[in-house]
Amino acid sequence: MLGQCLLIGAAIAGSVRVPVLLVVLSSYLFFIGLEGLKRARLRRQAGETSFSQAFPRPSKFFLLASASLGAVAVLGWSLWVLLFWGLLSLAFVGLYAMLLFRREERSAGAEWLGILGITLSVGVAWSAGTGRLEPEAFYVWGLCFLYFAGSVPYVRLRVKQMKSGTAPLLSQLTWSRDALLYAVAALAVVAVGATAGVYSWLMVVPFVLVLGKLLWVIVRGKAPRSLAQVGYGEVFYSTVFTVIAIVAFWRQ
């Protein structure tokens, strides 16, 4: 998800300048470093009194390296606009950390918050490539969030199917209520955006595919063999989304 968002942002910006590469690497290091939050919570529960002591040293290194690369991009190319995205990222991290330490990280709200933070990287890459902060960056960010956030109710549906096995259509429809509502709502939002000229009508295609995939899963009613199988399918569909998004915004 992170890689595809960075690719979309850089491609739409039409730039592979050094600061874009620095931002890409910085984003990956930042993402890896944040994994330390989970270990810090476990260590605090085990008796560590200081958050600084509980936070793993490797994670500190990754975050410091991420901040250093970001600083080089900002200062070396006067990309002060990146400070906006950086502060916004820290705000999302703070909210997620709060939910994490409350043991609410597996709630749908926390997962959506995490996706909101990850998809923010599309705006970071766009601004690094263009040196600007314009509505297009937010349009693309919103589009990526709309698409990737649908994985939350969809994966929950597939996990439910794995636990319950084969079930009648009525049960499948009940389990898939949230996923269906989200897929229809997301498609409607993108269609309205296309009508208003914000998005190309090409962007409707991946959301139609997602809705079709969901309906097929419901009607078929067959549980996946493993979560890995679900993951491979999501990678395929998100790759289609990435390609279409790049083509659609280039055409605009």
C-alpha positions in Angstrom: 0.0 0.0 0.0 2.8 2.4 1.0 4.8 1.6 -2.1 1.8 2.0 -4.5 0.9 5.3 -3.0 4.4 6.6 -3.3 4.5 5.4 -6.9 1.2 7.1 -7.7 2.3 10.4 -6.2 5.7 10.4 -7.9 4.3 9.4 -11.3 1.6 12.0 -11.3 4.1 14.6 -10.3 6.1 13.5 -13.3 9.4 13.6 -11.4 12.1 11.2 -10.3 14.3 13.9 -8.8 16.6 13.2 -5.9 14.2 14.7 -3.3 11.5 12.3 -4.4 13.8 9.3 -3.9 14.8 10.7 -0.5 11.2 11.0 0.5 10.4 7.5 -0.7 13.3 6.1 1.4 12.3 8.3 4.3 8.7 7.1 4.2 9.8 3.4 4.3 12.2 4.0 7.2 9.4 5.9 9.1 7.0 3.1 8.5 9.4 0.5 9.8 10.4 2.6 12.8 6.8 2.9 13.9 6.6 -0.8 14.4 8.5 -0.1 17.6 5.3 1.4 19.1 3.8 -2.1 19.4 6.9 -3.5 21.2 7.0 -0.4 23.4 3.5 -1.1 24.6 4.3 -4.7 25.4 7.4 -3.7 27.3 5.5 -1.1 29.3 3.0 -3.8 30.2 5.9 -6.0 31.3 7.1 -3.4 33.8 9.2 -0.8 31.9 8.6 2.5 33.5 9.9 4.8 30.8 8.6 5.0 27.3 12.0 6.0 26.0 13.5 2.8 27.6 10.7 0.6 26.2 11.0 1.9 22.7 13.4 -0.4 20.8 16.7 1.0 19.8 16.5 -0.2 16.1 13.2 1.7 15.8 14.8 4.8 17.1 17.5 4.5 14.5 15.0 4.0 11.7 13.0 7.1 12.8 16.2 9.2 13.1 17.3 8.1 9.7 13.9 8.9 8.3 13.9 12.4 9.8 17.5 13.0 8.5 16.6 12.1 5.0 13.5 14.2 5.1 15.5 17.2 6.4 18.0 16.8 3.6 15.1 16.9 1.1 13.6 20.0 2.8 16.8 22.0 3.3 18.6 20.8 0.2 15.9 21.7 -2.3 13.9 24.3 -0.2 10.9 22.0 -0.1 9.3 23.7 2.9 5.9 22.4 1.8 7.0 18.9 3.1 6.9 20.3 6.6 3.1 20.4 6.3 2.9 16.7 5.4 5.4 15.9 8.1 3.4 17.6 10.8 0.2 16.0 9.5 1.9 12.6 9.7 3.0 13.2 13.3 -0.6 14.1 14.2 -1.9 10.8 12.7 0.9 8.8 14.5 0.0 10.5 17.8 -3.7 9.5 17.4 -2.7 5.9 16.4 -0.3 5.6 19.3 -3.1 6.6 21.7 -5.4 3.9 20.3 -2.6 1.4 20.4 -1.8 2.0 24.1 -5.6 1.7 24.7 -5.4 -1.7 23.0 -7.9 -0.5 20.3 -5.5 -0.9 17.4 -7.6 -3.7 15.8 -10.8 -1.6 15.7 -12.1 -0.5 12.3 -11.5 3.1 13.3 -7.8 2.5 14.1 -7.3 0.5 10.9 -8.8 3.3 8.9 -6.7 5.9 10.7 -3.6 3.8 9.8 -4.6 3.7 6.2 -5.3 7.4 6.2 -1.7 7.9 7.4 -0.2 5.5 4.9 -2.1 7.0 1.9 -0.9 10.4 3.0 2.4 9.4 1.4 0.9 10.0 -2.1 0.7 13.7 -1.2 4.2 13.7 0.2 5.6 12.2 -3.1 3.5 14.6 -5.2 4.8 17.7 -3.3 8.4 16.4 -3.4 8.1 16.1 -7.1 6.4 19.4 -7.8 7.5 21.5 -4.9 3.9 22.7 -4.5 0.9 22.1 -2.3 -2.2 22.2 -4.5 -5.8 20.7 -4.4 -4.7 17.9 -6.8 -2.5 16.4 -4.0 -5.5 16.2 -1.7 -7.8 14.8 -4.5 -5.3 12.0 -5.1 -4.9 11.4 -1.4 -8.7 11.2 -0.9 -8.9 8.8 -3.9 -6.2 6.5 -2.5 -7.8 6.5 0.9 -11.2 5.7 -0.5 -9.8 2.7 -2.4 -7.5 1.2 0.2 -9.9 1.8 3.2 -12.3 -0.7 1.5 -9.8 -3.5 2.4 -10.8 -3.2 6.1 -14.5 -4.4 5.8 -13.5 -6.7 3.0 -10.8 -8.6 4.9 -13.1 -8.8 7.9 -15.7 -10.5 5.7 -13.1 -13.0 4.4 -11.9 -13.8 8.0 -15.6 -14.3 9.0 -16.0 -16.7 6.1 -12.8 -18.6 7.1 -14.1 -19.0 10.6 -17.7 -20.0 9.7 -17.1 -22.0 6.5 -19.8 -22.5 3.9 -23.0 -20.7 4.7 -26.3 -19.8 2.9 -26.6 -16.7 0.8 -28.6 -14.9 3.5 -25.8 -15.3 6.0 -23.2 -14.2 3.5 -25.3 -11.0 2.9 -25.5 -10.3 6.6 -21.7 -10.7 7.1 -21.0 -8.6 4.1 -23.2 -5.7 5.0 -20.4 -3.3 6.0 -18.3 -4.2 3.0 -21.2 -3.8 0.6 -22.2 -0.4 2.0 -18.6 0.8 1.9 -18.1 -0.4 -1.7 -21.3 1.3 -3.0 -20.6 4.5 -1.1 -17.0 4.7 -2.4 -18.2 4.1 -5.9 -20.8 6.8 -5.5 -18.3 9.3 -4.2 -15.9 8.7 -7.1 -18.7 8.9 -9.6 -19.8 12.3 -8.1 -16.1 13.4 -8.3 -16.0 12.4 -11.9 -19.2 14.2 -12.7 -17.8 17.4 -11.1 -14.6 17.0 -13.1 -12.3 16.3 -10.1 -11.5 12.8 -11.3 -11.4 11.1 -14.7 -14.2 8.6 -15.4 -11.5 6.0 -15.7 -11.2 6.1 -11.9 -14.7 4.5 -11.6 -13.3 1.3 -13.1 -11.3 0.0 -10.1 -14.2 0.7 -7.8 -16.6 -1.1 -10.1 -14.1 -4.1 -10.1 -14.0 -4.0 -6.3 -17.8 -4.1 -6.1 -17.9 -6.9 -8.6 -15.3 -8.9 -6.7 -17.3 -8.5 -3.5 -20.6 -9.6 -5.1 -18.8 -12.7 -6.6 -17.4 -13.6 -3.1 -20.8 -13.3 -1.6 -22.7 -15.3 -4.2 -19.9 -18.0 -4.3 -19.9 -18.2 -0.5 -16.7 -20.1 -0.5 -14.2 -19.4 2.3 -10.6 -18.6 1.2 -7.9 -21.2 2.0 -5.8 -18.7 3.9 -5.3 -15.0 4.5 -2.3 -15.1 2.2 -4.7 -15.9 -0.6 -6.8 -12.9 0.3 -3.6 -10.8 0.4 -2.5 -11.9 -3.1 -5.9 -10.9 -4.5 -5.7 -7.5 -2.8 -2.3 -6.9 -4.3 -3.5 -7.7 -7.8 -6.6 -5.4 -7.6 -4.6 -2.6 -5.9 -2.0 -2.8 -8.7 -4.8 -2.4 -11.2 -5.9 0.7 -9.3 -2.4 2.1 -9.2 -2.0 1.7 -13.0 -5.4 3.3 -13.7 -4.8 6.1 -11.3 -1.5 7.0 -13.0 -3.0 6.9 -16.5 -6.1 8.8 -15.4 -4.2 11.7 -13.9 -1.8 11.9 -16.7 -4.7 12.2 -19.1 -6.1 15.1 -17.1 
